[in-house]
């Protein structure tokens, strides 16, 4: 099975999105502003358009800080589908179990503008991190990934995404355990110099200078560079991780649950650096399960449910449930303790079970929306239309 | 009445607290509030008998916590993956609490725990699913008092609301005393009948 089937734009069977003012999958002109010519893998047409001041397009609304630098999104993902090939645990014996594809993310679309923090909010275990992996070009051997991704207006495939990793798109990992425990943090931030001979020495000096600049900007003393990760406090380790991400001057940072276990004021303070990065013109995709945190630091919120983004909206829309378009977003609003603390007995999915193992459960015939699952059940019906969709595609 | 009297405790060095006292009556929901690093989790562990105080006592209706057997004070923590045996299937983990089959079935139903999970190992469930299992286990031990230490931090808002609905229903039905720790002021305001500021005492 192929590790990466990231299709070029115009590759054919991508999902048809579209909507008012957006027809990204129907036209693929070769150059900016040129007439539509379907199938040409050049600059995406829609990306070349100036979105101007249109308030809503691509199914999302904007925050005050959202900017279309050069008339396009910094990152645009459309129709992303991630499936894993795995053994069917419904079979009696694992020796004879057939393989099947379990789709964990389907037809997901999300955009990140310059100058904004977009929070992707969903239940833990629901596959949000797979979105981060897809954007970083990290694919598991048994994964098949389809969809279209543009970065800074350029269409990307698996190889170009991998090339952008650390040079344009950087990851801030979830855990400070991602630091090498046996290497002083200064060297980890600097990374390996490139080139040979004098060029290599010049690159090493450039990196050391850049590292010193970053340390100063984020309040890390120069002597911190000689410390090992276990000698740092949690907050310092987090800033070191951020310095690692910023070392090669990225345009986009993907932060995957960067503040586990911190209370809200601490988490907001920890995210102030990401906020500053966005204010300086970068884009941040913040992946979290904590909607209170998302509302505190983000400009826009993408609500993630059952492997797709059901709504992308400005944080301001969470002031009033009437401004939220999707029933699941409204259910989230009502579940917040400062609002109704409502558990959503009208059979909304908790999304917990969408990991590969649990998705197999949800895929069992009859398991979808079965009464025994009650309000907890993955894939429990939301609307009539959803029931139908679930039956066709139970994962 | 769950009573902690004149508790002193520390991990070497300076004690976290000296002479700390707390009383929780059945039916009460007491929120503990203190700055980060004060020792809220440690106090929860002391109340549930996981740690012995260096001085002072913890009693339930005047009797000290039992050294062996079922403890009338059950703790539900923040990291469900740390409180289950990684090599035990979850059905066996749930059976540890010693409840009968009907009671377990009722709790599984209330918390949405699927039959299929019982044959799995802990790493095969998500954190939220495992937490629901840990809550079922704590309730199956027929506690008189329940200590909930950041039990919903790892959950999304909807699951959090659902888990607390079950906990509140069970607490009301059994007249449990509840001690809870949460970093969210909104959640505390929603749940607690009384807030104890440990740092101020």
HADDOCK unambig.tbl for C-alpha pairs under 7 A between the chains (distance, minus, plus):
assign (segid A and resid 122 and name CA) (segid B and resid 156 and name CA) 6.71 0.50 0.50
assign (segid A and resid 123 and name CA) (segid B and resid 155 and name CA) 6.72 0.50 0.50
assign (segid A and resid 123 and name CA) (segid B and resid 156 and name CA) 4.98 0.50 0.50
assign (segid A and resid 124 and name CA) (segid B and resid 155 and name CA) 6.78 0.50 0.50
assign (segid A and resid 124 and name CA) (segid B and resid 156 and name CA) 6.98 0.50 0.50
assign (segid A and resid 125 and name CA) (segid B and resid 126 and name CA) 5.70 0.50 0.50
assign (segid A and resid 263 and name CA) (segid B and resid 183 and name CA) 5.42 0.50 0.50
assign (segid A and resid 289 and name CA) (segid B and resid 156 and name CA) 5.35 0.50 0.50
assign (segid A and resid 290 and name CA) (segid B and resid 156 and name CA) 6.08 0.50 0.50
assign (segid A and resid 291 and name CA) (segid B and resid 157 and name CA) 6.98 0.50 0.50
assign (segid A and resid 332 and name CA) (segid B and resid 157 and name CA) 6.19 0.50 0.50
assign (segid A and resid 332 and name CA) (segid B and resid 158 and name CA) 5.89 0.50 0.50
assign (segid A and resid 335 and name CA) (segid B and resid 157 and name CA) 5.69 0.50 0.50
assign (segid A and resid 335 and name CA) (segid B and resid 158 and name CA) 5.21 0.50 0.50
assign (segid A and resid 335 and name CA) (segid B and resid 161 and name CA) 5.78 0.50 0.50
assign (segid A and resid 336 and name CA) (segid B and resid 157 and name CA) 5.86 0.50 0.50
assign (segid A and resid 337 and name CA) (segid B and resid 186 and name CA) 5.48 0.50 0.50
assign (segid A and resid 337 and name CA) (segid B and resid 187 and name CA) 5.04 0.50 0.50
assign (segid A and resid 337 and name CA) (segid B and resid 190 and name CA) 6.26 0.50 0.50
assign (segid A and resid 338 and name CA) (segid B and resid 186 and name CA) 5.07 0.50 0.50
assign (segid A and resid 341 and name CA) (segid B and resid 161 and name CA) 5.57 0.50 0.50
assign (segid A and resid 342 and name CA) (segid B and resid 161 and name CA) 6.09 0.50 0.50
assign (segid A and resid 343 and name CA) (segid B and resid 158 and name CA) 5.83 0.50 0.50
assign (segid A and resid 343 and name CA) (segid B and resid 161 and name CA) 4.80 0.50 0.50
assign (segid A and resid 343 and name CA) (segid B and resid 162 and name CA) 4.59 0.50 0.50
assign (segid A and resid 350 and name CA) (segid B and resid 158 and name CA) 6.73 0.50 0.50
assign (segid A and resid 350 and name CA) (segid B and resid 159 and name CA) 6.06 0.50 0.50
assign (segid A and resid 352 and name CA) (segid B and resid 126 and name CA) 6.87 0.50 0.50
assign (segid A and resid 352 and name CA) (segid B and resid 128 and name CA) 6.75 0.50 0.50
assign (segid A and resid 352 and name CA) (segid B and resid 129 and name CA) 6.99 0.50 0.50
assign (segid A and resid 357 and name CA) (segid B and resid 124 and name CA) 6.86 0.50 0.50
assign (segid A and resid 373 and name CA) (segid B and resid 112 and name CA) 6.03 0.50 0.50
assign (segid A and resid 376 and name CA) (segid B and resid 112 and name CA) 5.46 0.50 0.50
